[in-house]
């Protein structure tokens, strides 16, 4: 998976999600996809690193993230 493919994957994830909240398991899936990008491409682009960092910080403060908050965090990705 490339950096651009990750961005498209997140966009699709947001579009198809019917959940009101994102939990730790879902955040783990998202992080694993980012690690896949890093393994394939050798690095993550800065907007994806920032996205993962904000997502991680939000999860540390709360047990879940509202879908609206998740969408706000994801808007930083360069589509």
N, C-alpha and C positions, 0 to 999 in steps of 0.2 A: 504494500500500500504506500502510495506517495503522499506528500503533504497535501496536495490538491485533492486527492481521493479521500483523505481524512476529512477535509472540509465538506466535501459533498456528502460523505457518510453522516456527519453530524447534522447537516441540513436535512437529510432524509430522516434521520432519527427524530429530529424535532417535528417534522411534518407528520410522521406516522404515529407519534406517541399519543396515546389516549389517557395516560396517567396524569394525575394532577401534580405528582411529586417525583423527583429522582432520588433514589436511595443509594446506600453504600454499594450494593451489588451492581447497580447500573453505572455508578461512577467507576467501579473497577473495570467494567466492560469497556467504557470509554477510554480509560487509561491504558488498558491492554491494546486497544487499537492504536493509540498514540505510540506505545512502545514498539508495535509492529512497524510503524512508519520509521521510527528511529533505527530499527534493525535493518530495514530494507534500504533506506536512504542514507543512513549514517548520521543523520541529525534531524532534529525538528526545527521548523522555522519559528521565529520569535513569537508570532501571534499564537501559535499552537502551544508553545511553552507557557505563555501568559494565560491562555485559556485553561490549561490543565492546573496551573498554579492557583488561579482564582477558584476553580471548581473544588480543588483540594481544600483551600482555606475555608470556603463556604461550608463544606462538609464537616470540617473540624469544629465550626461554630454551631452547627445544627445537625440533627439526625437525618435530615432530608432537605432537599432543595425544591422549592416550588418550580413548576414548569416555566412560569413567567420569569423567575429569577434566572433559571437555566438559559432561557432564550436571551435575556439581557447579557449574560456572560458570553454567550456564543456570538453575539453581534460583533464582537471584536475580530472575529475571523475574517480574513481577506478572501471574499468570494469573487 
